[in-house]
Structures are given as C-alpha cells and as structure tokens.
C-alpha cells in the first residue's frame, strides 16, 4: 500500500546537508508527487539548505535553525520529504565514526519530531505521533566513492565503514519505530551510494572490499569530487523510484 504522502499536492521537499545538497540543480531535484507537474514543484515546493563543508553536527544545527525560520512556519503543516547528505566532511575533519553516526541519529530524531509553531504566539507545540508517521519522510544519502579516492585507500576504507554503520543505525531506528506501531511506514531510508557512481566496475568481483570499484568520471565534475548533471540525474531517478513510497513495512 502506498504511503499517502506520495499523492499529496501540498508536498514539499527540503534538502539539508553539505555541498552535495547545496549544488543540486533545481530542475533535477526529485519531485516525488504524483499530482504536481515538474515546473510547479520547481517554482514553490523545493527548499535547499545545503552548505559546503558542513559536517553532521553542523547539519543538526542548520536543521534546528530552519525550524525557527519563517520559511518553515509557512510549510510546517504540509507533508515534508527531507533529503539529507553529510558525513564525508566528517572523515576529512578527523571526526570519530561513532560521533558521526550519533550526530546522524540526532538529525533523524530532530526531523521526525519536527515542531509545529503557533504563528500568533510563536509557542511550539508537539504534533501527534500519527501525524509524524504520515507526514514526514527522510532520505539519508550515504558516502559515495569519488574519483579522487583512487589514490587514497585509507579514506576509501573510512567511507565504507561510515556507510555501513549509518545503514545499520537507520535499520535499528526503523525496527524500534515499527515495534511501537504495527501500521508503520518506514519514514527513514538510508540510500547506499558507495558504488552508485562506479559504472560497470561496481559489479565486478571484489568491487567494494577489493577496491576494484572505481568512480566513473562521467558522473563528476572536473574536480573529481562533486557530481555533475549526470550524477544528480542518477540520484533523482533512484529516489523517485524508491520503494519507500510504494510499500508499508511488514
């Protein structure tokens, strides 16, 4: 059974995270909605709060700040889909893996318990659990193998470890939430991006742990770090086809 948020005309999409979110071309951001035309979504239903260089702790602060802004007050009662991406800068900053994963969990909890503010009094009120379940969804995009990692085996291994730990933590979060609600949609989905941009090499034996999967330059800008339009289109298609919107957790 479809999650009802998928067919809502008043659906909004919020991007939050590092430069991968900041640089996402507006016309390539997933629309998700069955009922909105792409130009309608582009005009008014996209909110980009990415920031280059952000670590996961920064993203938690950025999200908390967003919930205090007039921009959020205007859409707070709408169904919201968050797309979040951060963690690679944590590795570059030498932050411990456990600390990064804990910050990711803080971000998830913050988003799923997003406040509703009475705009006349600015007093925040908590919404019911059922409303949270049906009207807030989060995609978390994990670390990806990038062209520059071909010469940095140590960092590549850290990317793999971080991705696996993020995936494990989000699965645990969904299991705990399902245990409290039998009629449950998985509102949080981890998107494994490690080999997503590796082209044909992602399928060879030893692709991930043997180091044989290498990033395909066709998905990246010349800096070997940031995605180009082809890379973002791959993300867009993957997210729009996600089973998150087509099935209930059983």
C-alpha positions in Angstrom: 0.0 0.0 0.0 1.3 3.4 -0.9 2.3 5.9 1.7 -0.4 8.6 1.4 2.2 11.4 1.4 3.1 10.4 -2.2 -0.1 11.6 -3.6 -0.3 14.9 -1.7 -0.5 18.0 -3.8 0.9 20.2 -1.0 4.1 18.1 -0.6 7.4 20.0 -0.1 11.0 18.8 -0.4 13.7 20.1 1.8 17.4 19.5 1.0 19.7 19.7 4.0 23.4 18.8 4.3 26.8 19.5 2.7 27.9 20.7 -0.8 26.2 17.8 -2.5 22.9 19.3 -1.4 23.9 22.9 -1.9 24.9 22.3 -5.6 21.9 20.1 -6.6 20.4 21.7 -9.7 16.9 22.9 -9.1 15.5 21.1 -12.2 17.0 17.8 -11.1 15.6 17.7 -7.5 13.2 14.8 -7.1 9.5 15.8 -7.2 8.0 12.6 -5.7 4.5 13.9 -6.1 2.1 12.2 -8.5 -0.1 15.2 -8.7 2.4 18.1 -9.3 4.0 19.0 -12.6 7.8 19.5 -12.5 7.5 23.2 -13.2 5.1 23.6 -10.3 7.4 21.8 -7.9 10.4 23.9 -9.0 8.6 27.1 -8.5 7.4 26.7 -4.9 7.9 23.3 -3.4 11.7 23.0 -3.1 13.8 24.3 -0.2 17.6 24.0 -0.4 19.5 24.3 2.8 22.8 22.7 1.8 26.1 24.3 2.9 29.5 23.5 1.5 31.9 22.0 4.1 29.2 21.0 6.6 29.8 18.2 9.0 27.0 16.2 10.5 27.0 18.3 13.7 26.6 21.4 11.5 23.7 19.9 9.7 21.9 19.2 13.0 22.3 22.9 13.9 21.3 24.0 10.4 18.1 21.9 10.7 17.3 23.3 14.1 17.7 26.8 12.8 15.5 26.0 9.8 12.7 25.0 12.1 12.8 28.5 13.6 12.5 30.4 10.3 9.5 31.9 8.6 10.2 29.7 5.6 9.4 26.6 7.7 6.5 28.2 9.5 4.8 28.6 6.1 5.0 24.9 5.3 5.1 23.3 8.7 1.6 21.8 8.4 2.4 20.3 5.0 3.8 16.8 4.3 7.6 17.2 4.0 10.2 15.0 2.5 13.8 15.7 3.7 16.8 14.7 1.6 19.9 14.8 3.8 23.5 14.1 2.9 26.6 14.6 5.1 29.4 12.6 6.6 32.2 12.8 4.1 33.4 16.1 5.6 33.4 14.4 9.0 36.0 11.9 7.7 38.1 14.8 6.2 37.9 16.6 9.6 39.1 13.5 11.6 35.8 13.1 13.5 35.4 9.6 15.0 33.0 7.3 13.2 30.8 6.8 16.2 30.4 10.5 16.8 29.4 11.0 13.2 26.8 8.2 13.4 25.4 9.6 16.6 25.1 13.0 15.0 23.2 11.4 12.1 20.8 9.9 14.7 20.3 13.2 16.3 19.4 14.7 12.9 16.9 11.9 12.3 15.2 12.4 15.7 15.1 16.1 15.2 13.4 15.8 11.8 10.9 13.1 12.8 9.9 15.2 15.9 9.7 18.5 14.0 7.8 21.1 15.9 4.7 22.9 14.9 4.6 26.6 16.0 1.5 28.7 16.6 2.5 31.6 14.5 0.3 34.0 16.5 2.1 33.3 19.7 5.3 31.6 18.4 4.7 28.9 21.1 5.9 25.5 19.8 3.5 22.6 20.1 4.3 18.9 19.5 2.2 17.1 17.0 0.7 13.6 17.5 2.8 10.6 16.7 0.4 9.6 13.9 0.9 12.9 12.1 4.7 12.5 12.3 4.4 9.0 10.8 2.4 10.0 7.8 3.7 13.5 7.0 7.5 13.5 7.5 9.9 11.3 5.5 13.7 11.4 5.4 16.1 10.0 2.8 19.7 9.9 4.0 22.2 9.7 1.3 25.4 7.8 2.4 29.0 8.4 1.3 30.0 7.7 -2.3 33.2 6.5 -3.9 34.6 9.5 -5.8 37.3 9.7 -8.4 40.0 11.2 -6.1 39.7 8.2 -3.7 41.5 6.0 -6.2 44.8 7.3 -4.7 43.6 7.3 -1.1 43.0 3.8 0.1 42.7 4.8 3.8 40.0 7.3 3.2 38.1 4.9 0.9 38.0 2.4 3.7 36.7 5.0 6.1 33.9 5.9 3.6 32.9 2.2 3.5 32.9 1.9 7.3 30.9 5.0 7.8 28.3 3.9 5.2 27.9 0.5 6.8 27.5 2.0 10.3 24.9 4.6 9.0 22.9 1.8 7.3 23.0 -0.3 10.4 21.9 2.5 12.7 19.0 3.5 10.5 17.8 -0.1 10.3 17.8 -0.2 14.1 15.8 3.1 14.2 13.2 1.7 11.8 12.9 -1.5 13.8 12.4 0.4 17.1 9.7 2.6 15.4 8.0 -0.4 13.9 7.8 -2.1 17.2 5.8 0.7 18.6 3.4 0.9 15.6 2.1 -2.1 13.7 0.6 0.1 11.0 4.0 1.5 10.1 5.6 3.2 7.1 9.4 3.3 7.1 9.8 7.1 7.3 13.6 6.9 7.2 15.5 5.3 4.4 19.3 5.0 4.0 20.4 5.2 0.4 23.7 3.3 -0.1 25.7 5.3 -2.5 29.1 3.7 -2.2 29.2 2.2 -5.7 26.3 4.1 -7.2 28.5 6.2 -9.4 31.1 3.5 -10.3 29.6 2.4 -13.6 30.3 -1.1 -14.7 33.1 -1.6 -12.1 30.5 -1.8 -9.3 29.5 -5.3 -10.4 33.0 -6.9 -10.7 34.1 -9.4 -8.1 35.8 -7.6 -5.2 34.2 -4.3 -6.3 33.9 -2.8 -2.9 36.2 -4.5 -0.4 38.7 -5.5 -3.0 39.0 -1.9 -4.2 38.1 -2.8 -7.8 35.0 -0.4 -8.0 36.2 3.0 -9.2 34.2 6.1 -9.7 33.1 6.8 -13.3 34.3 10.3 -14.3 31.1 10.8 -16.4 29.2 11.4 -13.2 31.6 14.0 -11.7 32.8 17.5 -12.3 36.5 18.1 -13.2 37.4 18.4 -9.5 36.8 14.7 -9.1 34.7 15.4 -6.0 31.4 17.0 -6.9 28.6 15.5 -9.0 27.7 16.9 -12.4 24.3 16.8 -14.0 24.5 13.1 -14.9 25.3 12.3 -11.3 22.4 14.3 -10.0 20.1 12.7 -12.5 21.1 9.3 -11.2 20.2 10.4 -7.7 16.9 11.9 -8.8 15.8 8.7 -10.6 16.9 6.5 -7.7 15.0 8.5 -5.1 11.8 8.8 -7.2 11.8 5.1 -7.7 12.4 4.3 -4.1 10.2 1.5 -2.6 9.8 3.7 0.5 6.7 5.2 -1.2 5.3 2.0 -2.6 5.1 -0.3 0.4 4.4 -0.5 4.1 6.9 -2.1 6.4 5.8 -5.6 7.3 
